[in-house]
Amino acid sequence: MSCTQFEDDLRRYYLGEEDDKPKASEYIKMQTHIRSCPNCSVIAEKLKAIQAAMNGIVRQKASATFYDALSEKLPKPSPVSIYISKVKRKVSRVPKFAWITVSAVIVLTVLYTMFKVFFPSFGLPIVYYQGDVDIRRSSDNSGMKKLVGYPELTNGDKLKTDSSSIVVFVVSKETSVRMGENSELRIDYIQRARGEGYSCKINLIEGAIWVSQKEATNFDVQKLQVVTDNAFIEALGSDFDVSSNDNKTVLRVFNGKVRFYHKNFQDEKSMVDGGHSSLTSSDQPPTSPAEIDTSNPGGWEQWNINIPMLSGNLLEIKPEAIKDKIAPPRSYMPFFATPAPSVSPSPSPTPGF
């Protein structure tokens, strides 16, 4: 028992009202404390003397009206002050360790809230899918499971489509990503900055995806990057698709422009404008952009260019409201335009002298 708490209980024991005196168990603790604390022992003796002096006062029988008259003259404590006094008494009995623990929890909660306000992470909501799609959440080590409902993709999540299946998910209010058939991707990184800024990296393991992004996007704070086993693709406000198979990455840009470069040749960055394509392989930097025929798009391209219900603020899309209003594409595979970019042969190494 602390001295501060002891003094409060001691005063209540000797000078308090009968119904406010400490319980028997508290009295035993008080006596134990008195024997071990000289200062509190002196206080106890003084209170005993005060109690004895008060008991020696000759009591006079008051008249019937005395208490009523006195009560009218004395200030009456408000219910709030009575309640506060009781709360203070209970709070004084809380161990110091408990106060430290509660304070630490409050501080950590405030710091966490501030961090989420200024640097909040965010998910990528799935708004539409067709056919059988598998998902593996980063928090689940049991492997791929069939996609059910419309979850938000977070760091480390994987998606996989089979034949005749597609998925559409939203990166920001003006950017969406669509997966083609027999494709697999992983969300490597998602982080929202202050305001509408964000950074997002999508790892296309195999197959094809289509990215649709408004040209008015602020690329200094809204960064979207697609990576394959050998290439980096940075969206700069455009409609484009990426295919990755057999150590080759093919990029086709239909509108806007895209920055395209090889992982091993990062000094040789290529800017691919709308109406052009480029490709890179395991040991070759991107080819020079070649024109593509955009006047006769295939079923996959036509569907992505003209997909309904994907307008306005994409983050406000209600999947349940559009799932029956979007017809599947006539084809789930990209119709590679002709002429396709070609990879020039690697130059023969110059013999050393």
C-alpha positions as CSV (number, residue, x, y, z in Angstrom):
1,M,0.0,0.0,0.0
2,S,1.4,3.4,-1.0
3,C,1.6,6.2,1.6
4,T,-0.7,8.5,-0.5
5,Q,-3.4,5.8,-0.6
6,F,-2.8,4.9,3.1
7,E,-3.3,8.5,4.2
8,D,-6.6,8.7,2.4
9,D,-7.9,5.4,3.9
10,L,-6.6,6.4,7.3
11,R,-8.5,9.7,7.4
12,R,-11.7,7.9,6.3
13,Y,-11.2,5.3,9.0
14,Y,-10.8,7.8,11.9
15,L,-12.7,10.8,10.7
16,G,-15.1,9.6,8.0
17,E,-18.7,8.6,8.0
18,E,-19.6,5.1,9.0
19,D,-20.6,4.0,5.5
20,D,-17.4,5.5,4.0
21,K,-14.9,3.7,6.3
22,P,-12.5,1.2,4.8
23,K,-13.4,-2.5,4.8
24,A,-11.9,-5.0,7.2
25,S,-9.4,-6.3,4.6
26,E,-8.2,-2.7,3.9
27,Y,-7.9,-2.1,7.7
28,I,-5.5,-5.1,8.0
29,K,-3.4,-3.7,5.2
30,M,-3.4,-0.3,7.0
31,Q,-2.1,-1.9,10.2
32,T,0.6,-3.7,8.3
33,H,1.7,-0.5,6.6
34,I,1.8,1.4,10.0
35,R,4.2,-1.0,11.5
36,S,6.6,-0.7,8.5
37,C,6.3,3.1,7.9
38,P,7.4,5.6,10.6
39,N,5.9,8.6,8.8
40,C,2.5,7.0,8.4
41,S,2.7,5.8,12.0
42,V,3.0,9.4,13.2
43,I,0.0,10.5,11.1
44,A,-2.0,7.6,12.5
45,E,-1.3,8.7,16.1
46,K,-2.3,12.3,15.3
47,L,-5.5,11.2,13.8
48,K,-6.2,9.0,16.8
49,A,-5.7,12.1,19.0
50,I,-8.1,14.1,16.9
51,Q,-10.7,11.3,17.1
52,A,-10.2,11.2,20.9
53,A,-10.7,14.9,21.2
54,M,-13.8,14.8,19.1
55,N,-15.2,12.0,21.2
56,G,-14.6,14.0,24.3
57,I,-16.8,16.8,23.1
58,V,-20.0,17.0,25.1
59,R,-22.9,16.4,22.8
60,Q,-25.8,18.7,22.9
61,K,-29.2,17.7,21.7
62,A,-30.2,20.0,18.9
63,S,-33.7,21.3,18.4
64,A,-36.0,19.8,15.9
65,T,-35.4,22.7,13.5
66,F,-31.6,23.0,13.9
67,Y,-30.6,20.7,11.1
68,D,-33.1,22.0,8.6
69,A,-31.9,25.6,9.3
70,L,-28.2,24.6,9.1
71,S,-28.8,22.6,5.9
72,E,-30.2,25.7,4.2
73,K,-27.1,27.8,5.1
74,L,-24.5,25.2,4.0
75,P,-23.5,24.9,0.3
76,K,-24.8,21.6,-1.1
77,P,-22.4,19.5,-3.2
78,S,-23.6,18.8,-6.7
79,P,-24.1,15.2,-7.9
80,V,-21.2,15.8,-10.3
81,S,-18.8,16.8,-7.5
82,I,-19.9,13.8,-5.5
83,Y,-19.3,11.5,-8.4
84,I,-15.9,13.0,-9.2
85,S,-14.8,12.6,-5.6
86,K,-15.7,8.9,-5.7
87,V,-13.9,8.4,-9.0
88,K,-10.8,10.1,-7.7
89,R,-10.8,7.8,-4.7
90,K,-11.0,4.7,-7.0
91,V,-8.4,6.1,-9.4
92,S,-5.9,6.6,-6.5
93,R,-6.1,2.8,-5.8
94,V,-5.1,1.8,-9.4
95,P,-1.5,0.5,-9.4
96,K,1.1,2.6,-11.1
97,F,2.0,-0.3,-13.5
98,A,-1.6,-0.2,-14.8
99,W,-1.4,3.5,-15.5
100,I,1.9,3.1,-17.4
101,T,0.4,0.3,-19.5
102,V,-2.8,2.3,-20.4
103,S,-0.7,5.4,-21.3
104,A,1.6,3.3,-23.6
105,V,-1.4,1.8,-25.4
106,I,-3.0,5.3,-25.9
107,V,0.3,6.7,-27.3
108,L,0.8,3.8,-29.6
109,T,-2.8,4.1,-30.9
110,V,-2.4,7.8,-31.6
111,L,0.9,7.2,-33.4
112,Y,-0.6,4.4,-35.5
113,T,-3.6,6.5,-36.4
114,M,-1.4,9.4,-37.5
115,F,0.8,7.1,-39.6
116,K,-2.3,5.7,-41.3
117,V,-3.6,9.2,-42.0
118,F,-0.3,10.4,-43.6
119,F,0.9,7.1,-45.1
120,P,-2.1,4.9,-45.4
121,S,-1.8,1.6,-47.3
122,F,-4.7,0.7,-49.5
123,G,-6.1,-2.3,-51.3
124,L,-6.9,-2.8,-55.0
125,P,-10.6,-3.7,-55.1
126,I,-11.7,-6.4,-57.6
127,V,-14.8,-5.1,-59.4
128,Y,-15.5,-7.7,-62.0
129,Y,-14.4,-11.3,-63.0
130,Q,-15.6,-13.9,-65.3
131,G,-14.9,-17.7,-65.2
132,D,-12.8,-19.5,-62.7
133,V,-10.2,-17.4,-60.9
134,D,-7.8,-18.4,-58.1
135,I,-6.4,-16.2,-55.4
136,R,-3.8,-16.6,-52.8
137,R,-3.8,-14.1,-50.0
138,S,-0.4,-13.1,-48.6
139,S,-1.7,-13.9,-45.1
140,D,-2.8,-17.5,-46.1
141,N,-0.1,-20.1,-46.6
142,S,-2.5,-22.8,-47.7
143,G,-2.1,-22.1,-51.4
144,M,-4.5,-21.0,-54.1
145,K,-8.2,-20.9,-53.5
146,K,-11.2,-20.1,-55.7
147,L,-12.0,-16.4,-55.8
148,V,-15.3,-15.7,-54.0
149,G,-16.8,-12.3,-53.7
150,Y,-15.0,-9.1,-54.5
151,P,-12.0,-8.7,-52.1
152,E,-9.3,-6.0,-52.1
153,L,-5.9,-7.1,-53.2
154,T,-3.0,-6.2,-50.8
155,N,0.8,-6.6,-50.8
156,G,1.8,-10.1,-51.7
157,D,-1.6,-11.3,-53.0
158,K,-1.6,-13.5,-56.1
159,L,-4.3,-13.9,-58.9
160,K,-4.4,-16.6,-61.5
161,T,-6.8,-17.1,-64.4
162,D,-7.5,-20.2,-66.5
163,S,-8.8,-20.4,-70.0
164,S,-11.9,-18.3,-70.6
165,S,-11.5,-16.2,-67.4
166,I,-10.7,-12.6,-66.8
167,V,-10.4,-10.2,-63.8
168,V,-10.7,-6.5,-63.5
169,F,-9.4,-4.6,-60.4
170,V,-9.0,-0.9,-59.7
171,V,-5.7,0.9,-58.7
172,S,-7.0,4.4,-58.3
173,K,-10.1,6.4,-59.2
174,E,-8.8,6.7,-62.8
175,T,-6.7,3.5,-63.3
176,S,-7.8,-0.1,-63.8
177,V,-6.1,-3.4,-64.6
178,R,-7.6,-6.3,-66.5
179,M,-6.1,-9.8,-66.6
180,G,-6.5,-12.1,-69.6
181,E,-6.8,-15.8,-69.7
182,N,-4.1,-18.2,-68.5
183,S,-2.4,-15.4,-66.6
184,E,-0.8,-15.0,-63.2
185,L,0.3,-11.9,-61.3
186,R,1.4,-10.8,-57.9
187,I,0.9,-7.5,-56.1
188,D,4.4,-6.6,-55.1
189,Y,3.8,-3.3,-53.5
190,I,0.9,-0.9,-52.7
191,Q,1.2,2.3,-50.8
192,R,-1.0,5.4,-50.8
193,A,0.7,8.8,-50.1
194,R,-1.0,12.0,-49.0
195,G,-3.9,13.2,-51.1
196,E,-4.5,11.0,-54.1
197,G,-0.9,9.9,-54.5
198,Y,0.1,6.2,-54.6
199,S,2.8,3.8,-55.6
200,C,1.9,0.4,-57.0
201,K,4.0,-2.4,-58.5
202,I,2.4,-5.3,-60.3
203,N,4.4,-8.4,-61.1
204,L,3.1,-10.1,-64.2
205,I,4.4,-13.7,-63.8
206,E,2.9,-14.9,-67.1
207,G,0.1,-14.2,-69.4
208,A,-1.4,-10.8,-70.3
209,I,-2.8,-7.8,-68.6
210,W,-4.4,-4.6,-69.9
211,V,-3.9,-1.3,-68.1
212,S,-6.2,1.7,-68.6
213,Q,-5.1,5.0,-67.2
214,K,-6.2,8.6,-67.8
215,E,-3.6,10.9,-69.4
216,A,-4.3,13.5,-66.8
217,T,-2.7,11.4,-64.0
218,N,-0.1,13.2,-61.9
219,F,2.9,10.8,-62.4
220,D,5.0,12.5,-59.8
221,V,2.8,11.2,-57.0
222,Q,0.8,8.5,-58.8
223,K,3.2,5.8,-59.8
224,L,2.2,2.5,-61.5
225,Q,4.8,0.0,-62.6
226,V,4.4,-3.4,-64.2
227,V,7.3,-5.8,-64.0
228,T,8.0,-9.1,-65.8
229,D,10.8,-11.5,-65.5
230,N,13.0,-9.3,-67.7
231,A,11.3,-5.8,-68.1
232,F,10.0,-2.8,-66.4
233,I,6.9,-0.9,-67.7
234,E,5.9,2.5,-66.3
235,A,2.5,3.8,-67.1
236,L,2.3,7.5,-68.2
237,G,-1.4,7.9,-68.8
238,S,-2.2,5.4,-71.4
239,D,-4.1,2.3,-72.6
240,F,-1.7,-0.6,-73.1
241,D,-1.3,-4.3,-72.7
242,V,1.6,-6.4,-71.7
243,S,2.2,-10.1,-72.5
244,S,4.9,-12.2,-70.8
245,N,5.7,-15.7,-71.9
246,D,8.8,-17.7,-72.9
247,N,11.2,-15.1,-71.5
248,K,9.7,-12.5,-73.8
249,T,7.8,-9.3,-72.9
250,V,5.6,-7.7,-75.5
251,L,4.3,-4.2,-74.9
252,R,1.5,-2.6,-77.1
253,V,0.4,0.9,-76.5
254,F,-3.0,2.0,-77.9
255,N,-3.2,5.5,-76.4
256,G,-0.8,7.8,-74.5
257,K,2.7,6.7,-73.8
258,V,4.7,4.1,-71.7
259,R,8.3,4.0,-70.5
260,F,9.7,0.5,-71.3
261,Y,13.1,-0.9,-70.4
262,H,15.0,-4.2,-69.7
263,K,16.1,-5.1,-66.2
264,N,19.7,-5.6,-67.3
265,F,19.7,-2.5,-69.7
266,Q,18.2,0.2,-67.5
267,D,20.2,2.9,-69.3
268,E,18.4,2.1,-72.5
269,K,14.9,3.2,-71.7
270,S,12.4,3.4,-74.6
271,M,9.4,5.7,-74.8
272,V,6.6,3.9,-76.6
273,D,3.8,6.1,-77.9
274,G,0.2,5.1,-78.8
275,G,-0.1,3.0,-81.9
276,H,3.2,1.3,-81.4
277,S,4.6,-1.9,-79.8
278,S,8.0,-3.1,-78.6
279,L,9.4,-6.3,-77.1
280,T,12.3,-7.5,-75.1
281,S,13.8,-10.9,-74.3
282,S,16.0,-12.3,-71.7
283,D,19.2,-10.9,-73.3
284,Q,18.0,-8.1,-75.4
285,P,17.0,-4.5,-74.6
286,P,13.6,-3.2,-76.0
287,T,13.3,-3.1,-79.8
288,S,12.6,0.1,-81.6
289,P,8.9,0.9,-81.5
290,A,7.0,-0.6,-84.4
291,E,3.6,0.6,-85.7
292,I,0.6,-1.6,-84.9
293,D,-2.8,-1.7,-86.7
294,T,-5.3,-0.2,-84.3
295,S,-8.1,0.0,-86.9
296,N,-9.1,-3.7,-86.6
297,P,-8.8,-4.7,-83.0
298,G,-9.5,-8.2,-81.9
299,G,-12.1,-9.3,-79.3
300,W,-9.8,-8.8,-76.3
301,E,-8.7,-5.3,-77.5
302,Q,-12.2,-4.2,-78.5
303,W,-13.6,-5.3,-75.1
304,N,-10.9,-3.4,-73.1
305,I,-11.2,-0.2,-75.2
306,N,-15.0,-0.1,-75.0
307,I,-15.7,-1.9,-71.7
308,P,-18.9,-0.3,-70.2
309,M,-19.4,0.7,-66.6
310,L,-15.7,1.6,-66.1
311,S,-16.0,5.3,-66.1
312,G,-16.1,8.1,-63.5
313,N,-14.5,7.4,-60.1
314,L,-13.5,3.8,-60.4
315,L,-13.1,3.4,-56.6
316,E,-16.9,4.0,-56.3
317,I,-17.9,1.1,-58.5
318,K,-20.2,-1.4,-56.9
319,P,-19.3,-4.8,-58.2
320,E,-22.8,-6.3,-57.5
321,A,-24.3,-3.5,-59.6
322,I,-22.3,-4.2,-62.8
323,K,-21.6,-7.9,-62.7
324,D,-24.6,-8.7,-64.9
325,K,-24.2,-5.7,-67.2
326,I,-20.8,-6.6,-68.6
327,A,-20.8,-9.2,-71.4
328,P,-17.6,-11.3,-71.6
329,P,-15.2,-10.5,-74.5
330,R,-15.4,-12.4,-77.8
331,S,-11.7,-13.4,-77.2
332,Y,-9.7,-13.6,-74.0
333,M,-6.3,-13.6,-75.6
334,P,-4.5,-10.6,-77.1
335,F,-4.7,-10.4,-80.9
336,F,-1.1,-9.5,-81.6
337,A,-0.9,-6.8,-84.2
338,T,1.0,-7.0,-87.4
339,P,3.8,-6.2,-88.0
340,A,5.2,-7.3,-84.7
341,P,8.4,-5.9,-83.5
342,S,11.4,-8.2,-84.0
343,V,14.4,-8.9,-81.9
344,S,17.7,-8.1,-83.7
345,P,20.4,-10.7,-83.2
346,S,23.0,-10.1,-80.5
347,P,26.3,-8.7,-82.0
348,S,29.1,-11.2,-81.9
349,P,31.7,-10.3,-79.3
350,T,34.9,-8.7,-80.5
351,P,37.8,-10.9,-79.9
352,G,40.2,-9.5,-77.3
353,F,43.9,-8.8,-78.0
